[in-house]
Amino acid sequence: MDFSLSEKEQKLWERAKEFTHEHITPRARELEKKNEFPKDVVQKAYEAGLMNLHIPTEAGGPGLSLLAETLVSEATGYGCAGLATSIMCNNLAFAPLVIGATTEQLKTYIEPLITGKDAKFGSFCLTERKAGSDAAAVATKAVRDGDEYVLNGMKCWSTNGSVASLFTVFASTQPELKHKGLSVFMVPKGKGVKIGHIENKVGQLNSIQCEVFFEDVRIPTDCLVGKEGDGFKIAMKTLDKTRAGIASIATGVAQRAVDEAAKFANIRHQFGQPIGKFQGISFTLADMGAKTAAARWQTRYAAWLADQDLPNSKDSAFAKFFASDTAMQNAIDCVQIMGGYGYIEEYPAEKLMRDAKLLQIYEGTNQVQRLVAGNVILKESVNLDTGFRFKYDGRDAPLM
C-alpha cells in the first residue's frame, strides 16, 4: 500500500497550489462582490492546464485520473470554493459524455471545446424545479422527429449555464417509464436555448447558477448519449465519479479553515499569552485537523476506486458528506476562534462559512449521500458472517 503521489501527480498538485496562491486567494473577495462569472481567472486556469483533466487523449484531452482531478480541486478550493467550482465544473458537465458517448461523439462535440485558445464550458442540466433529489420526476421531454430530437423543458441550478457552449441535458424520452425513460443528450447552444434567472446566493458567489430553457430545440440523433433510457444509469455513474470532486473542494475549504484559525490563534493574545495556548483552542484545532486529514484520504480513496473501475458508490458518498460536513464545521469553528473578527468581511472566516454550506447541498444533499451509503451497507450485510454464533433461550427474539 503506497499513499504517496506519483511524480506527475505531485507536480500537478504543486502547480495548482501555486496558481491558487497567485490568482485565486488574493482576488476571491474582490471578484465575489461582482457576482458574475470570473472569466479572467478561469481563462488563466485553462491556460495553466488545470481544466478538462478527465477528457481522454483520443478526444484531445490529457486523459488524467480522477485522483489527479481531486488534487486540483482541493488546491483551488483552498483559495475559493466558488472559483474552484467554476474551474472544475466541466468535470461534471462532460463526465456523462466520457461515460456514455462514443469516441466519435467526443471528437465532434467535446474536442473543439477543450483544444482552442479560449476556455469553453459545458453545463450539467439534470435538476428542475420539481426534480431535485428525485431524478425520476424530470419533466423535460425529448421527442424523436425523423433524424432529430425536439427538446422542450427547463432546468435550474445549472452551473456555468450562462457561459456554456454545450449543455448535457437529461430529458424523458418515455415519460411513462419514469426514471427508466430518462435519456441524456448533448445540446449545443443555439436556437431555442435561452438563459433565465441567475441565482443570487449567500456564498460561492464566484460560481454562477441559472435557469436554462429549451424551447423546441432541434438536435440531430447523434446527440443522444448511449441509448434511449440510459440517462438515469449514466447520471448515477456520473455522480459516483464526481462526488470526489466536491469532496476535494470541501477538503480544501476545511484545510483553509484550520490554517486561518491556527494563524489567528498564534497572533491573538489574551490573558498574557496567545489564545492557542489554551486547551479549549488547541483541542478544537486538533479536531479540525484530524477531520480534514480523514476527509482528504477518504476522498482520494473514493477517487482511486473509480480510477480502478471498482464500485465506489458508498465510498464516494462517504467522502462527499464527511468532507463537506467537515468543511462546514471547521468554518464555524474558525469563526468562533476568531471571535468578532471572524464575523466581519475583512477576515477570511465568514466567507469560508458561507461557501462551505453549499458543499452540503449541491451534487446530492448530504442526506441523500447518507441514504446512498446506508443502502449499500445494508445490501453488503445480507449474507455477512461476522463470526458471532447466536445462542438465546428467550422467545421471539431476532435471530442473527
Sequence and secondary structure as in RCSB ss.txt:
>XXXX:A:sequence
MDFSLSEKEQKLWERAKEFTHEHITPRARELEKKNEFPKDVVQKAYEAGLMNLHIPTEAGGPGLSLLAETLVSEA
TGYGCAGLATSIMCNNLAFAPLVIGATTEQLKTYIEPLITGKDAKFGSFCLTERKAGSDAAAVATKAVRDGDEYV
LNGMKCWSTNGSVASLFTVFASTQPELKHKGLSVFMVPKGKGVKIGHIENKVGQLNSIQCEVFFEDVRIPTDCLV
GKEGDGFKIAMKTLDKTRAGIASIATGVAQRAVDEAAKFANIRHQFGQPIGKFQGISFTLADMGAKTAAARWQTR
YAAWLADQDLPNSKDSAFAKFFASDTAMQNAIDCVQIMGGYGYIEEYPAEKLMRDAKLLQIYEGTNQVQRLVAGN
VILKESVNLDTGFRFKYDGRDAPLM
>XXXX:A:secstr
   S  HHHHHHHHHHHHHIIIIITTTHHHHHTT S  HHHHHHHHHTT S TTS GGGTS    HHHHHHHHHH
HHHH HHHHHHHHHHHHHHHHHHHHS HHHHHHHTHHHHSSSS   EEEE  BTTBSS GGG   EEEEETTEEE
EEEEEEEEETGGG SEEEEEEESSGGGGGGGEEEEEEES TTEEEEEE   SS TTS EEEEEEEEEEEEGGGEE
SSTT HHHHHHHHHHHHHHHHHHHHHHHHHHHHHHHHHHHHH EETTEEGGGSHHHHHHHHHHHHHHHHHHHHHH
HHHHHHHTT   HHHHHHHHHHHHHHHHHHHHHHHHHHGGGGGSTTSSHHHHHHHHHHHTTSSS HHHHHHHHHH
HHHHHTTT   S      SSS    
